[in-house]
Structure formats: structure tokens, C-alpha cells
Amino acid sequence: MADEKNVYATVLNYFTNEFTAINERLKRGQFDNYKERVVVSQKITDAINLLSPYVRSDAQTRLLVRNGESLKKDLLSVRDVITSQAASRWEQPALMKALMIKSGKSSP
């Protein structure tokens, strides 16, 4: 019985660390494209499916599953992808210059 609890705690720690690492990557904007976000989201779904039978009996698992669902939602948020693409477009000097010329402002 003690071995089962030890394995269970190890599994929970593993998924907690993985979810934390994914969340940090998301906050730093280290996902290259939306396809990568979808793949990671599918892996989180697989992890949640493995953990879901234990949700009723363990509060830590319940919290981990909630965090995973929230992380999935954040990963699949298109808003972040659009804002990062828009920001990278504004950083292009040619586009900035063209917009300034079109608006009638002189370029610096």
C-alpha cells in the first residue's frame, strides 16, 4: 500500500512539474506556432484522462486536473496568437514607415 501511494505521489509530481513547465513556456511566449499549442493541449488532455478516475477521492488530483483544463484553455486561446503576430508586424520597419507615410506623418 505504501508503494502504491509513493507511485501515486510520483505521478502527481510529474504531471504538476510538466504543467508548470508548459505554463512557464506559455507565459514567455516560447510556443512557435498554433500547431505546437494544439499538440501540447492534446497531451494535456491525455494526462487529464489518466488522472480523472482519481478526482473524486483526492483533492490534489482534483486541483491538478483543474489546472490542466485551465492550461489547455490558455494554450488554445487564439487571442494570444493574434496579438503576438500583430506585435511582430508592428516591429517591421518597412510596415511602420509605410503606415506613417500613409497617415501623413513624417518618418523619424
Secondary structure, 3 states (H helix, E strand, C coil): CHHHHHHHHHHHHHHHHHHHHHHHHHHHCCCCCHHHHHHHHHHHHHHHHHHHHHCCCCHHHHHHHHHHHHHHHHHCCHHHHHHHHHHHHHCCHHHHHHHHHHHCCCCC
